[in-house]
Amino acid sequence: MVSVVVVVVSVVVVVVSVVVVVSVVVVVVSVVVVVVSVVVAIKPEVRDTMLLGHLSSEPASKIAAENLNLKPILDLDLRLGEGTGAILSAPIIRAACRLHAEMSPLSDVANLDSSS
């Protein structure tokens, strides 16, 4: 009997914990959406410097992406709440920046071909 009570209490604690975590994540995402929207309303040129690393399956994420007219780098349908999608997009962003900074322009490559 005691073990059944312990299991039931453990399940209740886990369920309550999950509900609390999900509620906190939804509130945090909603606050971020509001803050970003206010910043863009005050200084619209800031929007041009934003990247959307990942489109969460949370409704607020989709609303923010639509309102800011941002296309996600990744859309993995994650709903973990700790920024996993954004972290996964970081190497892609770094690689794109390196390619842009270190790749020779096409005109330089054409000049190399004609000088041989």
C-alpha positions as a Markdown table, in Angstrom:
| # | Residue | x | y | z |
|---|---|---|---|---|
| 1 | Met | 0.0 | 0.0 | 0.0 |
| 2 | Val | 2.8 | 2.4 | 0.9 |
| 3 | Ser | 4.5 | 1.8 | -2.5 |
| 4 | Val | 1.3 | 2.6 | -4.4 |
| 5 | Val | 1.0 | 5.9 | -2.5 |
| 6 | Val | 4.6 | 6.7 | -3.2 |
| 7 | Val | 4.1 | 6.0 | -6.9 |
| 8 | Val | 0.9 | 8.1 | -7.1 |
| 9 | Val | 2.5 | 11.0 | -5.3 |
| 10 | Ser | 5.6 | 10.8 | -7.5 |
| 11 | Val | 3.4 | 10.8 | -10.7 |
| 12 | Val | 1.5 | 13.8 | -9.3 |
| 13 | Val | 4.7 | 15.7 | -8.5 |
| 14 | Val | 6.1 | 15.0 | -12.0 |
| 15 | Val | 2.8 | 16.1 | -13.7 |
| 16 | Val | 2.7 | 19.3 | -11.6 |
| 17 | Ser | 6.3 | 20.0 | -12.4 |
| 18 | Val | 5.8 | 19.5 | -16.1 |
| 19 | Val | 2.7 | 21.8 | -16.0 |
| 20 | Val | 4.7 | 24.5 | -14.1 |
| 21 | Val | 7.7 | 24.2 | -16.5 |
| 22 | Val | 5.4 | 24.5 | -19.6 |
| 23 | Ser | 3.6 | 27.4 | -18.1 |
| 24 | Val | 6.9 | 29.2 | -17.4 |
| 25 | Val | 8.2 | 28.5 | -20.9 |
| 26 | Val | 5.0 | 29.9 | -22.4 |
| 27 | Val | 5.2 | 33.0 | -20.3 |
| 28 | Val | 8.9 | 33.5 | -21.1 |
| 29 | Val | 8.4 | 33.1 | -24.8 |
| 30 | Ser | 5.4 | 35.5 | -24.7 |
| 31 | Val | 7.5 | 38.1 | -22.8 |
| 32 | Val | 10.3 | 37.8 | -25.4 |
| 33 | Val | 7.8 | 38.2 | -28.2 |
| 34 | Val | 6.4 | 41.3 | -26.6 |
| 35 | Val | 9.9 | 42.8 | -25.9 |
| 36 | Val | 11.1 | 42.1 | -29.4 |
| 37 | Ser | 7.9 | 43.6 | -30.9 |
| 38 | Val | 8.3 | 46.7 | -28.8 |
| 39 | Val | 12.0 | 47.1 | -29.7 |
| 40 | Val | 11.1 | 46.8 | -33.4 |
| 41 | Ala | 8.3 | 49.3 | -33.1 |
| 42 | Ile | 10.7 | 51.8 | -31.5 |
| 43 | Lys | 13.6 | 51.1 | -33.9 |
| 44 | Pro | 12.5 | 49.3 | -37.0 |
| 45 | Glu | 16.0 | 49.0 | -38.4 |
| 46 | Val | 16.9 | 46.5 | -35.6 |
| 47 | Arg | 14.7 | 44.0 | -37.4 |
| 48 | Asp | 17.3 | 43.8 | -40.2 |
| 49 | Thr | 19.9 | 42.4 | -37.8 |
| 50 | Met | 17.7 | 39.6 | -36.4 |
| 51 | Leu | 18.0 | 35.9 | -37.3 |
| 52 | Leu | 15.4 | 33.3 | -36.3 |
| 53 | Gly | 17.5 | 30.3 | -35.4 |
| 54 | His | 14.6 | 27.9 | -34.9 |
| 55 | Leu | 10.8 | 28.1 | -35.2 |
| 56 | Ser | 9.4 | 26.5 | -32.1 |
| 57 | Ser | 6.1 | 24.6 | -32.2 |
| 58 | Glu | 4.9 | 27.0 | -29.5 |
| 59 | Pro | 2.2 | 29.4 | -30.9 |
| 60 | Ala | 4.0 | 32.5 | -29.7 |
| 61 | Ser | 7.1 | 31.6 | -31.8 |
| 62 | Lys | 5.0 | 31.4 | -35.0 |
| 63 | Ile | 3.3 | 34.7 | -34.2 |
| 64 | Ala | 6.6 | 36.4 | -33.6 |
| 65 | Ala | 8.1 | 35.0 | -36.8 |
| 66 | Glu | 5.1 | 36.2 | -38.8 |
| 67 | Asn | 5.0 | 39.7 | -37.2 |
| 68 | Leu | 8.7 | 40.2 | -37.7 |
| 69 | Asn | 8.7 | 38.6 | -41.2 |
| 70 | Leu | 11.5 | 36.2 | -40.3 |
| 71 | Lys | 12.2 | 32.8 | -41.9 |
| 72 | Pro | 13.7 | 30.2 | -39.5 |
| 73 | Ile | 17.1 | 28.7 | -40.2 |
| 74 | Leu | 15.7 | 25.4 | -38.7 |
| 75 | Asp | 12.2 | 24.2 | -38.2 |
| 76 | Leu | 12.5 | 21.0 | -36.2 |
| 77 | Asp | 9.1 | 21.2 | -34.4 |
| 78 | Leu | 10.9 | 21.2 | -31.0 |
| 79 | Arg | 9.1 | 22.2 | -27.9 |
| 80 | Leu | 11.8 | 21.7 | -25.3 |
| 81 | Gly | 11.9 | 25.3 | -24.0 |
| 82 | Glu | 15.6 | 25.6 | -23.4 |
| 83 | Gly | 16.7 | 27.0 | -26.7 |
| 84 | Thr | 17.9 | 23.7 | -28.3 |
| 85 | Gly | 16.8 | 24.7 | -31.8 |
| 86 | Ala | 18.6 | 28.1 | -31.5 |
| 87 | Ile | 21.8 | 26.3 | -30.3 |
| 88 | Leu | 21.6 | 23.9 | -33.2 |
| 89 | Ser | 21.4 | 26.7 | -35.7 |
| 90 | Ala | 24.6 | 28.4 | -34.3 |
| 91 | Pro | 27.1 | 26.3 | -36.3 |
| 92 | Ile | 25.1 | 27.0 | -39.5 |
| 93 | Ile | 25.2 | 30.7 | -38.9 |
| 94 | Arg | 28.9 | 30.5 | -38.1 |
| 95 | Ala | 29.6 | 28.6 | -41.3 |
| 96 | Ala | 27.6 | 31.1 | -43.4 |
| 97 | Cys | 29.6 | 34.0 | -41.8 |
| 98 | Arg | 32.9 | 32.3 | -42.5 |
| 99 | Leu | 31.9 | 31.5 | -46.1 |
| 100 | His | 30.9 | 35.2 | -46.6 |
| 101 | Ala | 34.1 | 36.5 | -45.1 |
| 102 | Glu | 36.6 | 34.1 | -46.5 |
| 103 | Met | 35.3 | 33.1 | -49.9 |
| 104 | Ser | 37.0 | 34.8 | -52.9 |
| 105 | Pro | 34.7 | 36.9 | -55.1 |
| 106 | Leu | 33.9 | 35.3 | -58.5 |
| 107 | Ser | 35.8 | 38.1 | -60.3 |
| 108 | Asp | 39.0 | 37.0 | -58.6 |
| 109 | Val | 38.5 | 33.4 | -59.6 |
| 110 | Ala | 37.8 | 34.6 | -63.2 |
| 111 | Asn | 41.1 | 36.6 | -63.2 |
| 112 | Leu | 43.0 | 33.6 | -62.0 |
| 113 | Asp | 41.7 | 31.5 | -64.9 |
| 114 | Ser | 42.6 | 34.1 | -67.6 |
| 115 | Ser | 46.2 | 34.6 | -66.2 |
| 116 | Ser | 47.2 | 31.0 | -66.7 |
